[in-house]
Amino acid sequence: MTIGIIGIGSLTLELANRASHAGYKVIVNNPRGNSLVRETLEKTNPTIQLTTLQQAAAADLVILFVPKNDLEQVISDLPDMTGKTLVHTSGLIFNPQSLLSGLNYAMTYKITASLLPTAHVVKLFKPLKLESGTTESQNKEEIFFIADHAPSSLKVKTFLNALYFSAIDLSGRLRLNHTGLNDGNSLFSSGRKY
């Protein structure tokens, strides 16, 4: 499977490196210019290839990290994305316990979905842990996602698990706890501690 990454940030760079090490073919396009990331990729993982926007968008799974100000222009430059699974990454979540309320303020993926109505947009969140706790060798690192399309949800979860993440689908919880967006209820009512 080929992974196409459009836009480079700390999360997309981490996903690119993990995917490459897991045996995926990874191609990257930085809409602000590939020369800006060429040296970083050559130093960190020379198997990752820089490519055109159209080639990255044609991959089996597309991961998007584009600043909100550039989003409409980049999306207008994409080829037909009908039926494609597109993983939208943006926004840091500092406290996984407040993830659901954080979704209320980090909905740029909904803008992406509205601009690409025939694609299957999946929102990816990686909590930023400020405290040191268990090491990655003790537990898989948790990463959260939301998807409205079951096959895309499974595709993304399988991909993330292959990268040694513990992929947690929040789609059902978001639907069940929709009122929690406004009243501050905790997403994690199961008592699980983060």
N, C-alpha and C positions, 0 to 999 in steps of 0.2 A: 504494500500500500504506500502511496506517495502522500506526503504531508506538505501542503503549501502554506507558507506563513507570509502574511502580508502585514508589514509593520514590525518593528523591533522594539521591545521593552524587556524588562527583566524577566517577566513571566514567559513571553514568547521565546526569548533566548534560552531559558531553562527548558522549555518544552522541545525546542529544536535539538538541543544537546541530548536530552533524554531519549527522544525519538530516534535520533541517529545511532546512539549507543544500543538501542533496542532492536536495531536492524531495519528501521524504516528509511526510505529514501526521503530526504528533506530538502525542499527547495524554498528559497526565501526571496522576497522582494520587499524593499523598503521604499515606499512611495516618495519619501523625501530624498532619495538617492542611495543607490547601493554602495557608492564609494564611502559613505558614512559608516557602514557596518563591515565592509570588506576585511579590514585589518583585524577586527574583533573576531570574526568567523575564522579567518586564517589561523589565528593564535589559539582559539578555543576548540575548533572542530573543523578541520579542512575538508571533511567529507560532505559538509553542508554546502549546497550550490546556490549561488546568487542567480537570479533569473528575472524575467519580465513579469509584470503584473498579470498579464494574461496567462502565462504558464503556471504561476503560483495559484491562480484562481481555478485552473483546470485540474488541480490535484484531486485525489480521492477524498481527502478531508482538508478543509481550508480553515486556517486559524487567522483571525483578524485582530490587530491591535493598531488602531488609528486614532489620533486625537480627534475629539469631537468637532473641532474647527475644520478638519480636513475630511471628515467622514463622507459628506455628500459628494465631494469631488472624486474621491477614490472609488466610491460605489458607482458613480456614473461612468467611470472608466473600466469597470469590470465587464467581462463578457456575460452572456446569458447564464444566470445561476440557477435556473429552474431545476428543482429537485436536489440541489447540492446541500450538503451539510456544512454549515459555516459556524465555527466556534468564535464567539465574540468575547474578547478579554478586555477588561478595563476596570478601573476602580479598585483600590485596595480596601480590604475589610480588616480592620485591626482586631475586632473581637467577634469570634464566630458565634457567640451567644446572642449578639445583636444583629446577626446576618440578615434576618428577615426584615427588620426595620431599616437596615441599610439599603435593602433593595428598593425601598420607596424613593431613595435619593440617587440611586445609581442605575437609572433605567435607559442609558444610552443604547443598550442592546435592543430596546423596543424601537428606537429610531432606526437602527440597522434593519430590524425586521420589517418595519414599514417601508423602507427604501428597497428591500429585496423580498417582496411579498410571495414570490414563488420558490424561495430558498427555505431551508429549515435551519433557523438560527437558534443556536444553543448558547446560553450565557454561562461563562466559566468564572468562578471566584476562587481565589487562593488567599486564605487568611494570612495576614502578616503577623507572625508571632514575635512579640517583643521580648518575651521572657524565655530563658533557656529551660528546657525540660528534658523529656526523653529524647534520645538521639534517633536519627532516621534508621539506624541499624536495629533499634528496638521495636519501632513501629513504623508502618507506612505513613507518609505524610498525607494529611487529608486535603482534599480539594473538592469543591462543591460546584454543581451545575444545575441548570434549569433548562428543560426542553419541552416543547409542546408536541413533538413528533416522536412516537415510540421508537421507530427504527433508528432515528438520529440519536436518540438518547442511548440506546444500546451500543451504537457505533462509538460514541464518545466515551461511554463508560468502559468499554472494552479497550479502547486506545489508552485511556488514562491508567487503567489497571496494568497494562503492559509496560507503562513507564514507572511502575512501582509507586503509584499513588493509591490511596484509598479514596476512590471516587464515590461521592455521595450525591445522589439525585434528590434535589429539593423540590422537584416539580409538584409532587403530590402534596407535600407539606405547604407549599405556597398556595395551592388551590384550597386545601382544607383550612388553612389559617389566614385566608385573605383578609379577614377583619383585623388580624394582628398587625397589619401594616400601619394602621392608624392608632391602635390603642396601646402599642408598646408591649404586647404579649410576647413572651419568649418563644422562639421557634422550637427550641429544644425542650419540650415538655416531658420528655422521657427521663429526665434527671441526669442525662449524660453530661459529664463535665469536660470543659475544654480549657 
